[in-house]
Amino acid sequence: MELQDDRATDVGGDRSIDPSKCRWITSLLLITTLCLAQAPVPEPVTDQETELGLAVFNELRARAEIVESSPLYEIMKPITEAVSRIAQPRYNHPFKFFLVHEAHPNAFAAPGGNVYVVDSLLYFVNNAEQLAGTLCHELAHTIHRDAMARIAEEQKIVMRELGASILLGPTLAHAIAISMIGDLHSLAYSRDIESAADVTGSDICAAAGYNPWGLVWLFEEFQNADPKQIPKLLSDHPGNGSRIQTLKQHFRDNPATFAKFDSDPKSATPLKVPKNAPEQFLSTN
C-alpha cells in the first residue's frame, strides 16, 4: 500500500482510503479474530468414557447451551493449556474445555476429558488463581474417574453385564448422559470425593505454576454466603470449612511444593474479562 499526500491508495490505484479508516479496519479485524475463538471438537468414540462424553456433549448442544465461539475462550486459554499439560499424563483422553451458557456460574467434568465451564464463572471469580483452582478441581474429578464410578454405582446391573470395554449404544448412552448432567449440576459427590479432587487439583495448579491457594480463597470468601449465590461445585456449605482445612493441611505436609506460594489473596493475578463478551452458540442440528 503506497501513501500519497497523507492518504492511502489501494493496489488498483482507483480508490483513496483515509489512514484513520485503515486503523479502524485493522482494529475491527483484530476484534473479529478474537471473537472467533472456537470451541474444541469432541474426542471420537473409542470406549465407554468417550461414548458417554459425546452423549453429554450432544445433549448440551441440543439444549443450545454450548458456546461455539467467544473471546472468553481466549481468556481461558493460557490457564487451560498450562493445567492440561500437567494433568494430561494422568488421563488417557485429551482434555478439552467448552464454554456453556447456564443460569448459574459453575464448572463440571464429563467422562472422556470434556470440561464444561459456565460463561458467567469467568465473571464470578476474582482472579486467575481462583479460575485455575476451579478448573484443576474438575480435571481431578476426571483423573479420578469420579463420574464413571458414580455411573457404575447407579447402573450396577447394566455396567456389570456389559463390561467396561463394550459400548453402551446411543439410546442407553443418551439416557445415562441426561441423568449424568443432572448429577453434575447438583451435589453429586460426597465430601470426601470433593476433598480428594481439591487436593489433586491443588497439585496440578502448583505444578502448572498457578498459586494453589486460589481455591482456598474462593472457599473463604463464601463461607458465610448464601449457597444459592455461589457455584454448585463450591456450595458444600457449611462443609467448605473442612475442605479448606484439608487443603491447608496438604500444603503444610508438602512444603517443598507449596511453601513458595503466597497465601495472601492480595498477591493474586487479576483476571481481565471483557464485559458482555459476544457469544455464538453451536448449532443444534
N, C-alpha and C positions, 0 to 999 in steps of 0.2 A: 504494500500500500504506500503510495507516494504522497507526501504532504506538499501542498501548494497554497501560499497566502493564508496560512493558519487554517486551512480546510483540507479534507482528505478526499481523494477520488478513488472510485473502485477500479478493479482491474480493467474493465471495459472503457474507463475514462469518460463515461457519459452521465455520471451521477455524482453530485457532491454530497459529502457526509460530514456533518459537524463532529469534531472530535469529542464533544461532550456526549453526543449520541453514541459514539463508539464505546465510551466508558460505560454508558448506561446499558448497552447491549452486552458488554463483557460481564458486567455485574449480574445481569439477568441470566446469562449462560451459567455463571458460577452457582447462582441460587437454584437454577433448574437442575444442574448436575447434583447438587446436594439433596434436593427434594426427591431425586430418583434413586436414592439409596434403597436397595431392594432386599426383600425377604429372601432367605436361602431356599433351596429346593430340598424337600424331604428325602431322606435316605430310601433307596429302593428296598422292597420287602425281601428279606433273606431268612428271617426267623420270626418267632412269636413276638419278640420285643419290637422289631421294626414293623411287623404287621399291626400290632396294637398302636404303635406310634403313628402310623399312617392313618389308622382309623380315627384316632383323636384329631389329627390334622384335618381330615376330611369333614368331620363333624363340626369343628370350629369354623372351617371355611363355609360350610352350608349355613351356619348361623351368621355369616357375613361379619365375623369378628377379626379375622386375620388381616393385619395391615401389610399390604404388598409393598408400598414404598413410602418413605418418610425420612426427613432429616434426622429423626430420632434414632434411626439405625446407625448413623454416623456418630452420634453422641455415645452410643453403647459400644461401638466397635473397638476402641482401644482396650476397654475392660474385658469384653468377651474374648478377644483374641489372646490377651495375656493369661486369663484364668483357664482358657481352654487348652493352651499349650501345656500347662501344668497338670490339668486333670485328665487329658486325653489318654495318656499311657495306662490309666486305670480303668478304661472302659473300651469295649471293642467296636463301638459305632461312633462316628464323628458327632461331636456336639454341634447343635445348630440352634440359634436364638431367633425367635419370632416375636414380633410385637402383636398384641391383640388389644382390641378396644372393648372394655367392660366397665361396669358401673363403679367398681372399687379398685384401688391400687393393689396389685398382687403380683405374684410370680409363681409358676408351678412347672414341674418337670414331668414329662410323659416318657414311657419306655421308648427305647430306640435312640435316645440322645437329644430329643427336642425339648428345649426350654422355652416356655412362653412367659413373656413379660408384658403386663398390662401397661399401656402407654402412660397412664397417669402416675405410675410408680416413679417415673423419671422426674416428675414434678413434685412428688411426695417426699422423696429423700432429700436430705440437706447437703450431701457431699458425695464425692466419688467413692469414698470408702464404704459408706452405707450401701450404695448400689452394688459395689463389688461383693460385700459380705452377703447380701441377699442372693446374688447370682451364684456365688460359691456354695451357699447353703443348698440351692436347688441342684447344682452339679453333684453335690454329695449324695442327695437322695437317689440320683440316677446311678452313681457308682455303687451305692449300697443295694441297688435294685429294690428299693422300698415299695415302689408301685407294683412291681411284679410279685413281690411277696404278699402284698395285700390282695391282689387278684387271686393268687393261689389259695389264700385263706378263704376268700369268699366263693371261689369256684372250685372247691376241693375235688369234687367228683369229676367235673369236666377236665380240669388240668391233669388229674391223675390218669384218667383214661386216655387222653390224647398224647400226653408226654410233652416235654419241653421242646422237642425238635420238630413237632408236627404243627403245621399252620392251622389256624382255627377256622378259616373260611370267612368270607365277607359278612355274612349275616351275624354270626356269633361275635366276630371281632368288633363289629359296629355296636352290638348290644353292650358288650363289655366296655367299649370306649365311652358310650353315653354314661354308664354307671361310674366309670373312672373319672370323667370330667366333674361329675357331681361330688365325688370324693375329694378331688384335687382342689375344689372350691370351698371345701369345708375342712374342719379339723379332723382329717382322716388318720393321722398318725399319732401314736402315743407320745407322751412327753420324753420318754427315753429315746425313741427313734428320732424325734426332733433335736434333742440334745446331741445325739451322735452325729447328725447332719451338721449341727452348729460347729462341732469340734473338727470334723473333717473339712468343712468349709473354711474354717479359720486357718487350717494347714495350707489349703490351696491358695488362699489370699496371701498369706505370708510368703509362700514360695513364688508367687507371681509378682511380689513387690508392693502389694496393697496392704495397708495397715489393717490387721485383723480386728482391731478394736472397733471398726465401723459397725459391725453387727451389735456389739455391746452398747455403743452409743445409741443406736436405734431402739434397742430394748429399753434403755434407761430413760429415754425421752418420753416413752409412752407407758411407763409404769403406772401412772395414775390417770391415763387417758381412757376415754370411752372405747371399748373394744370395737364398736361399730364404726369408728372413725379410722381404724388402722388396718393394714393389710392382714388377710387371713393367716399368712404364714407367721405373723408376729402376734396374733391375737390369743395366744395361750395364756390369757390373763386370769388369775394372777401368777400363773406358772412361769412367767418370764423371769421372775426373780431367781428361781432355781437354775434356769438356763444361763442367766448372767453369771451366777456363781460357778457353774460348771465350766464356762469359758475362762473365767478369771483363774480358776484353779489349773486349767490346762495351760494357760500362759505361764503361771508360776512354776509348773512342773517341767516346763521346757524352755528355760531361759536362753539357751543357745539359739532358738528360733525366734522367740518373741520379745526378748528384753530390748532389742534395738528399736522397737516400735513405741511411739509416744501414745500414752493413754489419754492425753488431753484432747478433747474434741476440737479445741481451738487450732490444733495443728492440721485439721482436715483440709482436703483439696476441694475447693468449690466445684460444683457441677453446673456448667453453663448450658441451660436448656432454653431454646427459643420459645417464646410464648406462642400458644396456639399454632404449633408446628403443623403444616399441612400433612394430610394423610390420604393415601389412596388404598382402597380395600381390594383384597383378592377376589376375583370373580367367583361367584357361587356355581358357575357352570362347570 
